[in-house]
Amino acid sequence: MPATLPHQSSDTPKHTRQHLRIGSVDVDPPVLQAPMAGYTNYAFRQVVREFGGAGLLATEMIAARSAIWLETNKSEHPDRLWGVREEPRPLAVQMWDNDAENLAQVGKRLAQDFQVSVIDLNFGCPVRQVTEKAHSGSWLLRDPERVGEIVRRVVDACGDTPVSAKIRLGCSENCQTAIEVAQRIEEAGASCLTVHGRVAAQYFKGEADWEAIRQVKQCVSRMPVVGNGDITSAEEAVSRLKNYGVDGVMIARECLAKPWIFSQVAALLRGEPKPPDPTPDEQENIVLHHYELVCSRFGVERGTLLMRKFACSYAQGIPGARDFRGHVSRVTTRPEFLDVVRQYFPKREID
C-alpha cells in the first residue's frame, strides 16, 4: 500500500497577494512547477499535487519531431505524457523542436485531443543534444525572428489554448538576446513568458541574474513574465516575487528535494505561518509513496531503476545523505531499494 503523505491538501490555496493569468487560465497562487526532463512525470506531479500549493504543474518536455503517436494517430503516447488525459487541471505540456510545422501540429493535438491547459515552448534547454545536435532549445535564442515565427505558428494552431514560452538570457555572455526574443514572443501572441536568469553556456553554474529578469519584464507591455532560477526556499520565492516585478515564480531543482515547497510558498503568500518541513519519518513515507506510483506504471524492475534518481534528490538534508545516494544509486531490486531506505530513514515496518 502507498504510504500516507503528511499535510495532504486537494485544494489550491486562494487569495494570493499577486495574480497570474495565462490566457484564460488562472494560476493561483502564481507559483509554477518547472518542467524537467526525466523528473516531472505523473508520479512526481501527483506527489506535488497532494501537498497542494502549485498554481500550475508541467510535464517533462517532449520532442515534437519524435511524436510518432501523432503521425500514426494512435491513442498510445510517450511515457512523458503519462497521466495527462485524466490528470486534474490546470496542467501545462512543454515541447521543443526547431520546426514550426511540427510544433504546430503537436500543439494542436495536445490542445484539442488532450485538452491541456497551456502549451509551453522550450527555448531555454542548454543540453548539447538539444542545442548543438538538434539546433533547438536555447540554440534558437540567437535568432529572435525565428523564435517569433515559431510562436506565431503554434499560437495560430492551438486556438483558444494559451501558448507560453521559456527562455534563458541568451546563448552566452556575449549573446544575450532575451529582451529582443521576449518582444518577438509577445508580438507573436504568446500568453506568458518564463525567463531563467542564466545564459545557456552557464548551464546551472554561477548565480541566476534576477536583475536581468526584471529588465526583460520591463521591456514587454502585455505578456506576464515568470522568473526562474536559484529559488531554494519558500521565503526566497516570495522575496523574488515581491522584489523583482515578475508576475510569478517557477521552482525547478529545489522542488525535486522538497515537493512540499509549493504549499509553504502558498501559505506565506496568504500571510500565514510557513508549514514545517515533513519529519524524517514523513519524508520516508513520501519516498515510498512515490516509489509505488512509479512501479504502478513501469513495473517493479524498471520502476526501481527509475526511482534511484528521485531517491537521490529526496536525500537532501538527511543524515548520511552522501552514503545514501551512493547505495541507492546502485540498487536493482525492490528488496534492495527498501533495505537502503530502511537503513537511512527512521526505523519502521516496510512490507
C-alpha positions, 0 to 999 in steps of 0.5 A: 500500500502507498504510504500516507503523505503528511499535510495532504491538501486537494485544494489550491490555496486562494487569495494570493497577494499577486495574480497570474493569468495565462490566457484564460487560465488562472494560476493561483497562487502564481507559483509554477512547477518547472518542467524537467526532463526525466523528473516531472512525470505523473508520479512526481506531479501527483506527489506535488499535487497532494501537498497542494500549493502549485498554481500550475504543474508541467510535464517533462518536455517532449520532442515534437519531431519524435511524436510518432503517436501523432503521425500514426494517430494512435491513442498510445503516447510517450511515457512523458505524457503519462497521466495527462488525459485524466490528470486534474487541471490546470496542467501545462505540456512543454515541447521543443523542436526547431520546426514550426510545422511540427510544433504546430501540429503537436500543439494542436493535438495536445490542445484539442485531443488532450485538452491541456491547459497551456502549451509551453515552448522550450527555448531555454534547454542548454543540453548539447543534444538539444542545442548543438545536435538538434539546433533547438532549445536555447540554440534558437535564442540567437535568432529572435525572428525565428523564435517569433515565427515559431510562436506565431505558428503554434499560437495560430494552431492551438486556438483558444489554448494559451501558448507560453514560452521559456527562455534563458538570457541568451546563448552566452555572455556575449549573446544575450538576446532575451529582451529582443526574443521576449518582444518577438514572443509577445508580438507573436501572441504568446500568453506568458513568458518564463525567463531563467536568469542564466545564459545557456553556456552557464548551464546551472553554474554561477548565480541566476541574474534576477536583475536581468529578469526584471529588465526583460519584464520591463521591456514587454507591455502585455505578456506576464513574465515568470522568473526562474532560477536559484529559488531554494526556499519558500521565503526566497520565492516570495522575496523574488516575487515581491522584489523583482516585478515578475508576475510569478515564480517557477521552482525547478531543482529545489522542488525535486528535494522538497515537493512540499515547497509549493504549499509553504510558498502558498501559505506565506503568500496568504500571510500565514505561518510557513508549514514545517518541513515533513519529519524524517519519518514523513519524508520516508513515507513520501519516498515510498509513496512515490516509489509505488506510483512509479512501479504502478506504471513501469513495473517493479524492475524498471520502476526501481531503476527509475526511482534511484534518481528521485531517491537521490534528490529526496536525500537532501538534508538527511543524515548520511545523505552522501552514503545514501545516494551512493547505495541507492544509486546502485540498487536493482531490486525492490528488496534492495531499494527498501533495505537502503531506505530502511537503513537511512530513514527512521526505523519502521515496518516496510512490507 
